[in-house]
Amino acid sequence: MHSLESLHNRIGEAFSSTMFDQEPFQLYQPIVYTLDLGGKRLRPVLVLMSCDIFGGEIETAVYPAMGVEIFHNFTLLHDDIMDNAPLRRGNATVHQKWDTNTAILSGDTMFVIAYEHVAKTDPLLLPQVLNLFNDTARKVCEGQQFDMNFETQPNVTIPDYMTMIRLKTAVLIACSLKLGAVLAHAGEADAEKIYDLGIELGLAFQLQDDYLDAFGETSKFGKAIGGDIATNKKTFLFIKAFELAKDNTLVKLTDFYSDKEITLTEKIAGIIKIYRKLNIDKITRLEIERHHGKAMEILKTFHFEPAKTREMVGLMQEMLGRER
Amino acid sequence: MHSLESLHNRIGEAFSSTMFDQEPFQLYQPIVYTLDLGGKRLRPVLVLMSCDIFGGEIETAVYPAMGVEIFHNFTLLHDDIMDNAPLRRGNATVHQKWDTNTAILSGDTMFVIAYEHVAKTDPLLLPQVLNLFNDTARKVCEGQQFDMNFETQPNVTIPDYMTMIRLKTAVLIACSLKLGAVLAHAGEADAEKIYDLGIELGLAFQLQDDYLDAFGETSKFGKAIGGDIATNKKTFLFIKAFELAKDNTLVKLTDFYSDKEITLTEKIAGIIKIYRKLNIDKITRLEIERHHGKAMEILKTFHFEPAKTREMVGLMQEMLGRER
């Protein structure tokens, strides 16, 4: 059995020992830069964890796991162009540091590199692995489109939002877990069940991200508070608040979101105050708990060895930003 | 045996009977639009032709062939953003008709759809097919990067240029032919040989495109004469002309390329006149013939049935814009 820490180390080692730098350097340097920014590498660790928990040999899952992480980083690179984001993990985004064309083409190349890593798998499992990966990649693109649509779409509902984050965020978490199961030769029913667990975990993970934007501590969250509020992003908090706000509160909420006269600090503070008044913090935490709870329930049905279950619970807790 | 015409029809039918339209329509409409623009669909026909000539069942090659064509159209979509091109096949490019974000994300999705089609293949052949496709896709990205580098790079040589078009254009032609061979269960040596044929054919094909920009007839070429000259594009003609021009001719050539005072019509006419004086038309035709001849020589070594060879020769002639 592998501890959560050893899986993190294995993935870190896999990336640090891979030479992504090639010719033409104008194409590959932004890829090296992006992958060097790191991040928590949660998705590839989920692949290895799932492979291990289903009794597979984690070494057979290292390349596909890297493929998932490289794909994830490719989507961030292209999303950052679309969102015109200046920073990623505290550093300049590729389209800022270089230019948009570089970000497009280096992103495309990362996508190919992701497929190259996914292809390094047991040939007998390749059809299943490739179909899973294709299905996931397509859904992630659809999720990003829904997210962009929301920017100009009035009346985005909570169900609309949950559909979007399921596609944009949760399916890749679910794919990671299912991929590990497939590579461990788990049965189809088990693979589907761990996928469903991943969906719940992924939804909780994204809601947690929404929550921390308003109610987190900068030191733990790693980014400034109120980024979503500043950009009028339609998060769970935003949609829920407009759903619940009435009369004077609704007027004030609308004003804060549209008033160009107030400072950003005033806007963020004012909206967070209304969020608290409307119990958006508690409602969001309940929703996170609900999805986390569903994931835990599915986990229990597997009857894994207790030690392995503990590692998996630990990884889920890490993803939801809790102490073990 | 299938005639060249019947292979064209089979590919046309495959595309017209596939529903690419799905939700969210903002994502899929640009994909439908792009694929509806058509084009000659030479690459998927090459896949089927190669499969047929090696004794394979063309129906097994239809999906992978579509994958190659969808991939090709994806690269055009992203290239058009990078080149800031307003038109593609006489119609507005996706980033013009919609916007850059749409073109990025719809392109990414087309890339996934290409992989989905490539995946619809005999599972036993999938590892080989996927590796070929990944290798090709990566090289095409590298070729596009070299092409972009050329814009600001002084002293691009003919060997530099040939390396670029090999990657950007020829490897996908070669991949198409090899893919057909692999799907027909051809031996490895034959698959490599038809790949090499494809490289020569692809180089001739791109040089022909360069040639027609200056010396073609608009009615046959399908686009206005002098587009490459207008944008100072470093084609075979451009590089060769600067290599050969001396003294006063070099001064005049440099002037035409840098003079902002003259009209575009004057610039194009003046440069074509210098090209003719330097025999660039004849030199380019010789180079096209050389690569076409190499491809024909490789074709002869196969000893295919004469009728099949004739169809293949016909397709090569179609690609190089000749009467049969």
Interface residues (C-beta under 8 A of the other chain):
Chain A: E23 P24 Q26 L27 H78 I81 M82 T100 N101 I104 L105 G107 D108 T109 F111 V112 I113 Y115 E116 A119 P123 L126 P127 L130 N131 N134 A137 R138 C141 E142 Q144 Q145 F146 M148 N149
Chain B: E23 P24 Q26 L27 H78 I81 M82 T100 N101 I104 L105 G107 D108 T109 F111 V112 I113 Y115 E116 A119 P123 L126 P127 L130 N131 N134 A137 R138 C141 E142 Q144 Q145 F146 M148 N149
